[in-house]
Amino acid sequence: MKAYILNSCNTCQRILKEVAWKGEVQNIKEENIDETTLDKIAASLGAYEQVFSRRAMKYRSLGLNEMDLKEEDYRKYILEEYTFLKRPVFVIGEQYFAGNTKKTVAAIKEALA
């Protein structure tokens, strides 16, 4: 079990507490997610776009909002810049969860039960 978070993110910290996380935690600012893990998560969730954060400050500053991004683009940007990873990401066995919606948090709690 592993969670990929940003230590300075209040939402990530709140969700860790809410789900009573007991697994490993990786701060993506210090050590970004690796290619193999990202590939597994994207395959599980159906696309790299599912783990890509459009809320990242650099999304607009790099003009990505005006580009027609493809799957390989999403993968490249996530691996190059940690802020493009949708947070938090939880790996629980062979299940993968990305984001902070109520539905996602409920699914994490269910997987941990």
C-alpha positions as CSV (number, residue, x, y, z in Angstrom):
1,M,0.0,0.0,0.0
2,K,1.3,3.3,-1.0
3,A,0.1,6.9,-1.3
4,Y,1.6,9.5,-3.6
5,I,0.9,13.0,-2.1
6,L,2.3,16.5,-1.9
7,N,3.2,17.1,1.8
8,S,2.2,20.7,1.6
9,C,-1.3,19.9,0.2
10,N,-3.9,20.2,2.9
11,T,-6.4,18.1,0.9
12,C,-3.9,15.3,0.7
13,Q,-3.3,15.5,4.5
14,R,-7.0,15.6,5.2
15,I,-7.7,12.5,3.0
16,L,-4.8,10.5,4.7
17,K,-6.5,11.2,8.0
18,E,-10.0,10.5,6.8
19,V,-9.1,7.1,5.4
20,A,-6.9,6.3,8.4
21,W,-3.9,5.6,6.1
22,K,-1.4,3.1,7.5
23,G,0.7,2.5,4.4
24,E,3.7,4.1,2.9
25,V,3.6,7.7,1.8
26,Q,5.7,9.3,-0.9
27,N,6.1,13.1,-1.2
28,I,6.0,13.6,-5.0
29,K,7.8,16.9,-4.7
30,E,10.9,15.1,-3.3
31,E,10.5,12.0,-5.4
32,N,8.1,12.1,-8.4
33,I,6.2,9.0,-9.4
34,D,8.2,6.5,-11.4
35,E,7.3,5.4,-15.0
36,T,6.3,1.8,-14.1
37,T,3.9,2.9,-11.4
38,L,2.4,5.6,-13.6
39,D,1.9,3.2,-16.5
40,K,0.1,0.7,-14.1
41,I,-2.1,3.4,-12.7
42,A,-3.0,4.7,-16.2
43,A,-3.7,1.2,-17.4
44,S,-6.0,0.5,-14.4
45,L,-7.8,3.8,-14.7
46,G,-8.1,3.7,-18.5
47,A,-5.9,6.6,-19.5
48,Y,-3.0,8.9,-18.5
49,E,-5.6,11.7,-18.8
50,Q,-7.3,10.2,-15.7
51,V,-4.2,10.9,-13.6
52,F,-3.4,14.3,-15.1
53,S,-4.2,17.5,-13.1
54,R,-5.5,20.4,-15.1
55,R,-5.5,22.4,-11.9
56,A,-1.7,22.6,-11.9
57,M,-0.4,26.2,-12.2
58,K,1.8,25.3,-15.1
59,Y,-1.1,23.9,-17.1
60,R,-2.1,27.4,-18.2
61,S,1.3,29.0,-18.0
62,L,2.8,26.5,-20.5
63,G,-0.3,27.0,-22.7
64,L,-1.3,23.4,-22.4
65,N,-4.9,24.5,-22.1
66,E,-4.8,25.6,-25.7
67,M,-3.2,22.4,-27.0
68,D,-4.8,19.2,-28.1
69,L,-2.9,16.8,-25.8
70,K,-2.5,13.2,-26.6
71,E,-2.0,10.3,-24.1
72,E,1.8,10.3,-24.6
73,D,1.8,14.1,-23.8
74,Y,-0.1,13.5,-20.6
75,R,2.4,10.8,-19.6
76,K,5.4,13.0,-20.5
77,Y,4.2,16.0,-18.6
78,I,3.4,14.0,-15.4
79,L,6.9,12.4,-15.4
80,E,8.6,15.7,-16.1
81,E,6.7,17.8,-13.5
82,Y,5.2,16.5,-10.3
83,T,2.4,19.1,-10.2
84,F,0.7,17.5,-13.2
85,L,0.0,14.3,-11.1
86,K,-3.6,14.4,-9.9
87,R,-3.4,14.1,-6.1
88,P,-3.6,12.1,-4.0
89,V,-2.9,8.7,-5.7
90,F,-3.4,5.5,-3.7
91,V,-2.2,2.1,-4.6
92,I,-4.0,-0.6,-2.5
93,G,-3.0,-4.1,-3.7
94,E,-3.9,-4.1,-7.4
95,Q,-6.4,-1.2,-7.1
96,Y,-5.5,2.4,-8.0
97,F,-7.2,5.6,-7.0
98,A,-6.4,9.1,-8.2
99,G,-8.0,12.4,-7.1
100,N,-9.9,13.8,-4.2
101,T,-13.6,13.5,-5.1
102,K,-16.0,12.2,-2.5
103,K,-16.6,9.2,-4.7
104,T,-12.9,8.4,-4.9
105,V,-12.4,8.8,-1.1
106,A,-15.3,6.5,-0.5
107,A,-13.8,3.9,-2.8
108,I,-10.5,4.2,-1.0
109,K,-12.2,3.6,2.4
110,E,-14.1,0.6,1.0
111,A,-10.8,-0.9,-0.4
112,L,-9.2,-0.5,3.0
113,A,-12.1,-2.0,4.9
